[in-house]
């Protein structure tokens, strides 16, 4: 049962990754500037939403499912992140914390005056999130689905 859930979440992550990468490409074409058209602003908003959903899905669902699959103690969110770090799914716990903070800013404290800074961070962290997605997908493929 947990193996089926993990396989399903792997498929979901792969799809989310595709859409996240698509939005990143669109926003890189727009580039950073002082003012955006409504359409450009909408593309950055879409990237922000996809970024937030992807990081939440990884940390709150998929990493926890990996813990359950590998019989890790279902502890706190910090425990889950530390287990994922030990698996090599990302290199720096502090970086993941910063990425999660950006998600929180995008969701809770999004202020138009800080648009430039937020979009800059989004363009910086999204490729790193894509790397974490890739490592997670590879981990599941190698470690889990071969068992």
C-alpha positions as CSV (number, residue, x, y, z in Angstrom):
1,X,0.0,0.0,0.0
2,X,2.7,2.5,1.0
3,X,4.7,1.5,-2.2
4,X,1.7,2.3,-4.3
5,X,1.3,5.7,-2.6
6,X,5.0,6.4,-3.1
7,X,4.7,5.5,-6.8
8,X,1.7,7.7,-7.2
9,X,3.5,10.6,-5.5
10,X,6.5,10.1,-7.7
11,X,4.2,10.6,-10.8
12,X,2.7,13.7,-9.2
13,X,6.1,15.1,-8.5
14,X,7.3,14.5,-12.0
15,X,4.2,16.3,-13.4
16,X,4.7,19.2,-10.9
17,X,8.3,19.4,-11.9
18,X,7.4,19.7,-15.6
19,X,5.0,22.6,-15.0
20,X,7.5,24.3,-12.6
21,X,10.2,24.2,-15.2
22,X,7.8,25.5,-17.9
23,X,6.9,28.5,-15.7
24,X,10.6,29.1,-14.9
25,X,11.4,29.2,-18.7
26,X,8.6,31.7,-19.3
27,X,9.8,34.0,-16.4
28,X,13.4,33.8,-17.5
29,X,12.3,35.1,-20.9
30,X,10.5,38.0,-19.2
31,X,13.6,38.8,-17.1
32,X,13.6,41.1,-14.0
33,X,12.6,44.7,-14.5
34,X,11.0,47.5,-12.6
35,X,7.5,47.2,-14.2
36,X,5.6,44.2,-15.6
37,X,2.6,43.9,-17.9
38,X,-0.4,42.2,-16.5
39,X,0.5,39.1,-18.5
40,X,4.1,39.1,-17.3
41,X,2.9,39.6,-13.7
42,X,0.5,36.7,-14.2
43,X,3.3,34.4,-15.4
44,X,5.4,35.2,-12.3
45,X,2.3,34.6,-10.1
46,X,1.9,31.2,-11.8
47,X,5.6,30.4,-11.1
48,X,5.2,31.5,-7.5
49,X,2.1,29.3,-7.0
50,X,3.8,26.3,-8.6
51,X,6.9,26.8,-6.6
52,X,4.9,26.9,-3.4
53,X,2.9,23.8,-4.2
54,X,6.0,21.9,-5.2
55,X,8.0,22.6,-2.1
56,X,5.0,21.8,0.1
57,X,4.4,18.6,-1.7
58,X,8.0,17.5,-1.3
59,X,8.4,18.4,2.4
60,X,4.9,17.7,3.7
61,X,3.9,14.7,1.7
62,X,6.6,12.9,-0.3
63,X,9.4,13.1,2.2
64,X,7.0,11.8,4.9
65,X,5.9,9.0,2.6
66,X,9.6,8.1,2.1
67,X,10.0,8.0,5.8
68,X,7.1,5.6,6.2
69,X,8.3,3.5,3.3
70,X,11.7,3.1,4.9
71,X,10.4,2.6,8.4
72,X,11.8,5.9,9.7
73,X,10.3,7.3,12.9
74,X,7.5,9.7,11.9
75,X,8.7,12.6,13.9
76,X,8.5,16.3,13.4
77,X,8.9,18.2,10.1
78,X,12.5,18.9,11.1
79,X,13.1,15.1,11.5
80,X,11.6,14.5,8.0
81,X,13.8,17.2,6.5
82,X,16.9,15.7,8.2
83,X,16.0,12.2,6.9
84,X,15.7,13.6,3.4
85,X,19.0,15.4,3.8
86,X,20.7,12.1,4.9
87,X,19.2,10.4,1.8
88,X,21.1,13.0,-0.3
89,X,18.0,14.6,-1.7
90,X,19.5,18.0,-1.1
91,X,22.9,19.3,0.1
92,X,22.1,22.0,2.5
93,X,19.4,22.1,5.2
94,X,19.8,25.9,5.6
95,X,19.2,26.4,1.9
96,X,16.0,24.3,2.1
97,X,14.9,26.4,5.0
98,X,15.4,29.6,2.9
99,X,13.5,28.0,0.1
100,X,10.6,27.2,2.5
101,X,10.8,30.8,3.8
102,X,10.4,32.1,0.3
103,X,7.3,29.9,-0.1
104,X,5.9,31.4,3.1
105,X,6.6,34.9,1.9
106,X,4.9,34.2,-1.4
107,X,1.8,32.8,0.3
108,X,1.5,34.9,3.4
109,X,3.4,38.2,3.1
110,X,3.3,38.9,-0.6
111,X,3.7,42.7,-0.9
112,X,3.7,44.4,-4.3
113,X,6.4,46.8,-3.3
114,X,8.8,43.9,-2.8
115,X,8.0,42.5,-6.1
116,X,11.5,42.8,-7.6
117,X,13.1,41.1,-4.6
118,X,10.6,38.3,-4.5
119,X,10.9,37.6,-8.2
120,X,14.7,37.6,-7.9
121,X,14.5,35.1,-5.1
122,X,12.0,33.0,-7.1
123,X,14.3,32.9,-10.1
124,X,17.2,31.9,-7.9
125,X,15.5,29.2,-5.9
126,X,13.4,27.5,-8.5
127,X,16.3,25.8,-10.3
128,X,17.5,24.5,-6.9
129,X,14.0,23.2,-6.3
130,X,14.1,21.5,-9.7
131,X,17.4,19.8,-8.6
132,X,15.8,18.6,-5.4
133,X,12.9,17.2,-7.5
134,X,15.3,15.4,-9.8
135,X,17.3,13.9,-6.9
136,X,14.1,12.8,-5.3
137,X,12.8,11.2,-8.4
138,X,16.1,9.4,-9.0
139,X,16.2,8.2,-5.4
140,X,12.7,6.7,-5.6
141,X,13.6,5.1,-9.0
142,X,16.8,3.6,-7.7
143,X,16.2,2.8,-4.1
144,X,12.5,2.1,-3.8
145,X,11.2,0.9,-7.1
146,X,14.0,-1.6,-7.5
147,X,13.2,-3.4,-4.2
